[in-house]
Amino acid sequence: MPSPELQRIVEAVRAKQRFVIASHSRPDGDSIGSQMAAAYALRALGKQVTIVNADPAPPPLMQFPGVTDIRIANRVDVEPGDDAAVIVMECGDLARTGVEGLERFFVINIDHHPGNTSFGQLNWFDETAAACGELVFDLVGALEVRLSREIATHVYLAILTDTGSFHYSSISPRTFDICRQALEAGVDPVLVARSVYDSNNMGRLKLFGAVLSAMQIDATGRIAIVYVDQEMARRAGGTYEDTEGLVNLPLTVKEIQAVVFFKQSEGDEYRVSVRSKGDIDVGSVAKEFGGGGHRNAAGCTVTGPIDALQKAFIEKIAGAIGVAELQNYTPAEMRK
């Protein structure tokens, strides 16, 4: 049986005819996959659907079905009305979309991130989901829409990318059961993985090399600090979009437990991505700096001198590592 929140969303979807689907700025695989899967499902019901994002999808995702049709705009140009609704994926509040005008609509808020502000007329939040795509999968089923290959491909894309290729602790038996059903619907997991991870251009490869060669390691050898600015990207022949996924690479080193990646926006403003292994909660670190996310993957935007910012993040992440170690510590007398 669908949850009460999901059932109310199903009723609203059946009652409305026109939909705008939005997600957060700088979309990733989960936001794009969730939006596209929902769009294909709604269109299967005969609904009119417009997908609007503030920023384009990362280049490797442009080859997935329907992604090139996403409208890139900072304001929605669809007229509101009693027959219209907005579905917002993966956003703690409407401002996170970077798209203006959404508040004029009946808003359906679907999210799996801690700290959601319940900004919609209908709110469905499930922190146990490994990806927003898991919620969309449940929505598709509750709407009694057949799991087509296109829908399944985007659900699988969402899960693959938001679990860090099945690396993060948010994975559950439910995650793999959904993937099983996606494969039974015709998804080629090898093709999806190659499309996401093996579609680099030479500029991206050179930019990865430039950024990683300048990587710093903290005194304990457990925290990697990565930095990029526009000039570095230009010299390498890449773009900021080419840095997608770079933050995860230092974690492939056995000793490194966490990574903080500073991407210069403008002047002293930086977009910060934080990743970790195991029980190290970098989501709480990002929250202290006004951001948020999951235990192993989070982000925020900060302003200030880069040296001071790096020092502050290293201290907070070191604290999170210490907390995780303390929680996992078993005194000798308890191990007997």
C-alpha positions as CSV (number, residue, x, y, z in Angstrom):
1,M,0.0,0.0,0.0
2,P,1.3,3.5,-0.8
3,S,2.1,5.8,2.1
4,P,-0.5,8.5,2.8
5,E,1.9,11.1,1.4
6,L,2.3,9.1,-1.8
7,Q,-1.4,8.5,-2.1
8,R,-2.2,12.2,-1.9
9,I,0.4,12.9,-4.6
10,V,-1.2,10.2,-6.8
11,E,-4.6,11.8,-6.4
12,A,-3.2,15.2,-7.2
13,V,-1.5,13.9,-10.3
14,R,-4.7,12.3,-11.5
15,A,-6.6,15.5,-10.9
16,K,-4.1,17.8,-12.7
17,Q,-3.3,18.0,-16.4
18,R,-0.3,20.3,-16.8
19,F,3.0,19.7,-14.9
20,V,6.3,21.5,-14.5
21,I,9.1,19.4,-13.2
22,A,12.0,21.2,-11.6
23,S,15.1,20.1,-9.6
24,H,18.1,21.8,-8.0
25,S,20.6,24.0,-9.8
26,R,23.7,22.3,-11.1
27,P,21.7,19.1,-11.7
28,D,23.3,15.7,-11.2
29,G,22.4,12.1,-12.2
30,D,19.8,11.7,-9.5
31,S,18.0,15.0,-10.3
32,I,18.0,14.4,-14.1
33,G,17.1,10.7,-13.8
34,S,14.2,11.5,-11.4
35,Q,12.9,14.3,-13.5
36,M,13.0,12.3,-16.7
37,A,11.5,9.1,-15.2
38,A,8.6,11.2,-13.8
39,A,8.1,13.0,-17.1
40,Y,7.9,9.8,-19.1
41,A,5.4,8.4,-16.5
42,L,3.2,11.5,-16.6
43,R,3.2,11.6,-20.4
44,A,2.2,7.9,-20.4
45,L,-1.0,9.1,-18.6
46,G,-1.6,11.8,-21.2
47,K,-0.3,14.7,-19.1
48,Q,1.4,17.8,-20.5
49,V,4.9,18.0,-19.0
50,T,7.6,20.8,-19.1
51,I,10.9,20.1,-17.4
52,V,12.7,23.3,-16.4
53,N,16.2,23.6,-14.8
54,A,18.4,26.6,-14.1
55,D,21.5,24.8,-15.5
56,P,22.1,22.2,-18.2
57,A,22.8,18.5,-17.3
58,P,26.4,17.4,-17.1
59,P,27.7,16.5,-20.6
60,P,27.7,12.7,-20.1
61,L,24.0,12.8,-19.3
62,M,23.0,14.6,-22.4
63,Q,22.9,11.3,-24.4
64,F,20.1,9.9,-22.2
65,P,16.6,9.8,-23.7
66,G,14.8,13.2,-23.5
67,V,17.5,15.1,-21.7
68,T,18.2,17.5,-24.5
69,D,14.6,18.6,-24.3
70,I,14.9,20.0,-20.8
71,R,14.3,23.7,-20.8
72,I,17.1,25.8,-19.3
73,A,15.7,29.0,-17.8
74,N,15.8,31.0,-14.6
75,R,12.1,31.6,-14.7
76,V,9.2,29.3,-15.5
77,D,7.1,30.6,-18.4
78,V,4.2,28.1,-18.0
79,E,1.0,29.8,-16.9
80,P,-0.4,28.6,-13.5
81,G,-4.0,27.4,-13.2
82,D,-6.2,25.0,-11.4
83,D,-5.2,22.2,-13.8
84,A,-1.4,22.8,-13.3
85,A,1.1,21.7,-10.7
86,V,4.9,21.9,-10.1
87,I,6.8,18.8,-9.0
88,V,10.1,19.7,-7.3
89,M,12.7,17.0,-7.0
90,E,15.6,16.9,-4.5
91,C,15.3,20.5,-3.1
92,G,15.1,21.5,0.5
93,D,13.4,24.7,-0.5
94,L,12.2,26.4,-3.7
95,A,15.2,28.7,-3.9
96,R,17.4,25.7,-4.4
97,T,16.0,25.3,-7.9
98,G,17.3,28.6,-9.1
99,V,14.1,28.9,-11.1
100,E,11.7,31.8,-10.3
101,G,7.9,31.7,-10.5
102,L,7.4,28.1,-9.2
103,E,5.6,29.4,-6.0
104,R,2.7,30.5,-8.2
105,F,1.7,26.8,-8.7
106,F,0.4,24.0,-6.6
107,V,3.7,22.5,-5.5
108,I,4.5,18.8,-4.9
109,N,7.8,18.4,-3.0
110,I,9.6,15.1,-3.4
111,D,12.9,14.7,-1.6
112,H,15.2,12.3,0.3
113,H,17.7,14.8,1.8
114,P,17.7,15.6,5.5
115,G,16.6,19.2,6.3
116,N,13.7,19.5,3.8
117,T,11.5,22.5,4.8
118,S,8.2,21.0,3.6
119,F,7.6,23.9,1.3
120,G,5.0,22.3,-0.9
121,Q,1.3,21.9,-0.7
122,L,2.1,18.2,-0.8
123,N,5.3,17.0,0.7
124,W,6.8,13.5,0.4
125,F,10.2,13.0,2.2
126,D,12.0,9.7,2.7
127,E,15.5,10.0,4.1
128,T,15.9,6.2,3.9
129,A,15.8,6.3,0.1
130,A,19.3,5.9,-1.5
131,A,18.2,8.3,-4.3
132,C,15.2,10.4,-5.2
133,G,14.9,8.0,-8.1
134,E,13.7,5.3,-5.6
135,L,10.8,7.6,-4.7
136,V,10.0,8.2,-8.4
137,F,10.0,4.4,-8.9
138,D,7.4,4.1,-6.2
139,L,5.3,6.9,-7.7
140,V,5.4,5.2,-11.1
141,G,4.1,2.1,-9.6
142,A,1.4,3.9,-7.5
143,L,0.2,5.6,-10.7
144,E,-0.1,2.1,-12.3
145,V,2.2,3.2,-15.2
146,R,4.1,0.4,-16.9
147,L,7.8,0.5,-16.2
148,S,9.0,1.2,-19.7
149,R,12.6,1.0,-20.7
150,E,12.9,4.8,-20.8
151,I,11.5,5.1,-17.3
152,A,13.6,2.3,-15.9
153,T,16.8,3.7,-17.5
154,H,16.4,7.0,-15.8
155,V,15.5,5.4,-12.4
156,Y,18.7,3.3,-12.7
157,L,20.7,6.3,-13.7
158,A,19.5,8.2,-10.6
159,I,20.4,5.3,-8.3
160,L,23.7,4.5,-9.9
161,T,25.0,8.1,-9.6
162,D,23.5,9.0,-6.2
163,T,25.0,6.0,-4.5
164,G,28.4,6.7,-5.9
165,S,28.3,3.6,-8.1
166,F,26.9,1.6,-5.1
167,H,29.6,2.9,-2.7
168,Y,27.4,4.8,-0.1
169,S,25.9,3.6,3.1
170,S,22.4,4.6,2.0
171,I,22.0,1.5,-0.1
172,S,19.4,-1.0,1.0
173,P,17.8,-4.2,-0.2
174,R,15.1,-2.0,-1.7
175,T,17.8,-0.3,-3.8
176,F,18.9,-3.5,-5.5
177,D,15.3,-4.8,-5.9
178,I,14.5,-1.6,-7.8
179,C,17.6,-2.1,-10.0
180,R,16.6,-5.7,-10.6
181,Q,13.2,-4.6,-11.9
182,A,14.9,-1.9,-14.0
183,L,17.1,-4.5,-15.6
184,E,14.1,-6.7,-16.2
185,A,12.4,-3.7,-18.0
186,G,15.3,-3.6,-20.5
187,V,18.0,-1.5,-18.9
188,D,21.6,-2.3,-20.0
189,P,23.6,-1.5,-16.8
190,V,27.0,-1.7,-18.7
191,L,25.8,0.8,-21.3
192,V,24.5,3.2,-18.6
193,A,27.7,3.0,-16.6
194,R,29.9,3.5,-19.7
195,S,27.7,6.5,-20.8
196,V,28.1,8.1,-17.4
197,Y,31.7,7.3,-16.5
198,D,33.5,6.6,-19.8
199,S,32.4,9.6,-21.9
200,N,35.2,11.9,-21.0
201,N,36.7,14.4,-23.5
202,M,40.4,15.2,-23.5
203,G,39.9,18.5,-21.8
204,R,38.1,16.8,-18.9
205,L,40.9,14.2,-18.6
206,K,43.6,16.9,-18.5
207,L,41.6,19.0,-16.0
208,F,41.4,16.0,-13.7
209,G,45.1,15.6,-13.9
210,A,45.8,19.3,-13.2
211,V,43.4,19.3,-10.2
212,L,44.7,16.1,-8.7
213,S,48.3,17.0,-9.1
214,A,47.6,20.1,-7.0
215,M,45.7,18.0,-4.4
216,Q,46.7,18.5,-0.8
217,I,46.6,16.0,2.1
218,D,46.1,17.0,5.7
219,A,48.7,16.2,8.4
220,T,47.0,12.9,9.3
221,G,46.9,11.7,5.7
222,R,43.1,11.1,5.9
223,I,41.6,14.2,4.4
224,A,42.2,15.3,0.8
225,I,41.8,19.0,-0.2
226,V,41.0,19.6,-3.9
227,Y,40.7,23.0,-5.6
228,V,39.8,24.3,-9.0
229,D,39.2,27.8,-10.5
230,Q,38.3,29.0,-13.9
231,E,41.9,29.7,-14.9
232,M,42.9,26.1,-14.1
233,A,40.0,24.8,-16.2
234,R,40.9,27.1,-19.1
235,R,44.5,26.1,-19.2
236,A,43.6,22.4,-19.2
237,G,41.1,22.9,-22.1
238,G,38.2,21.9,-19.9
239,T,35.2,23.5,-18.2
240,Y,33.7,23.5,-14.8
241,E,31.1,20.9,-16.0
242,D,34.1,18.6,-16.7
243,T,34.8,18.4,-12.9
244,E,31.7,16.3,-12.3
245,G,32.7,13.2,-10.4
246,L,36.2,14.4,-9.7
247,V,35.5,14.7,-5.9
248,N,35.2,11.0,-5.6
249,L,38.6,10.0,-7.0
250,P,40.7,10.7,-3.9
251,L,38.5,8.3,-1.9
252,T,39.9,5.5,-4.0
253,V,43.1,5.8,-1.9
254,K,42.8,3.4,1.0
255,E,44.1,5.8,3.6
256,I,41.9,8.8,2.6
257,Q,38.6,8.9,4.6
258,A,37.2,12.2,3.4
259,V,37.5,14.7,0.5
260,V,36.7,18.4,0.4
261,F,36.5,20.0,-3.0
262,F,36.6,23.8,-3.5
263,K,35.3,25.1,-6.8
264,Q,35.7,28.9,-7.2
265,S,32.4,30.6,-8.2
266,E,33.5,34.2,-8.3
267,G,36.0,36.1,-6.2
268,D,36.0,34.7,-2.7
269,E,32.9,32.6,-3.2
270,Y,33.3,28.8,-3.5
271,R,31.0,25.9,-4.1
272,V,32.2,23.1,-1.8
273,S,31.5,19.4,-2.3
274,V,32.4,17.0,0.5
275,R,32.6,13.2,0.4
276,S,33.5,10.5,2.9
277,K,33.6,6.8,3.6
278,G,31.7,4.7,6.1
279,D,30.2,6.4,9.1
280,I,31.9,9.7,8.7
281,D,29.1,12.3,8.6
282,V,30.1,15.1,6.2
283,G,26.4,16.0,5.8
284,S,26.6,17.5,9.3
285,V,29.7,19.4,8.3
286,A,28.1,20.9,5.3
287,K,25.1,21.9,7.4
288,E,27.3,23.9,9.7
289,F,28.3,26.0,6.7
290,G,24.7,26.6,5.5
291,G,24.5,23.6,3.2
292,G,23.4,20.0,3.6
293,G,23.2,16.6,2.0
294,H,23.7,13.0,3.0
295,R,26.1,11.3,5.5
296,N,28.7,10.5,2.8
297,A,27.9,13.2,0.2
298,A,27.1,16.8,0.8
299,G,27.8,20.4,-0.3
300,C,27.5,24.1,0.5
301,T,28.5,27.5,-0.8
302,V,30.9,29.6,1.3
303,T,32.7,32.9,1.0
304,G,36.1,34.0,2.4
305,P,39.8,33.6,2.0
306,I,40.6,30.1,0.6
307,D,43.3,29.3,3.2
308,A,41.0,30.1,6.1
309,L,38.1,28.1,4.5
310,Q,40.3,25.1,3.9
311,K,41.5,25.2,7.5
312,A,38.0,25.5,8.9
313,F,36.7,22.5,6.8
314,I,39.7,20.3,7.7
315,E,39.0,21.0,11.4
316,K,35.3,20.1,11.1
317,I,35.9,17.0,9.0
318,A,38.6,15.8,11.4
319,G,36.1,16.2,14.1
320,A,33.6,14.1,12.2
321,I,36.2,11.4,11.6
322,G,36.9,11.4,15.4
323,V,33.2,11.0,16.2
324,A,32.9,8.1,13.8
325,E,35.9,6.4,15.3
326,L,34.6,6.9,18.8
327,Q,31.2,5.5,17.8
328,N,32.8,2.4,16.3
329,Y,35.3,1.9,19.2
330,T,34.7,-1.1,21.4
331,P,36.5,-1.2,24.7
332,A,38.8,-4.1,25.3
333,E,36.7,-5.5,28.1
334,M,33.6,-5.6,25.8
335,R,35.6,-7.4,23.1
336,K,36.3,-10.4,25.4
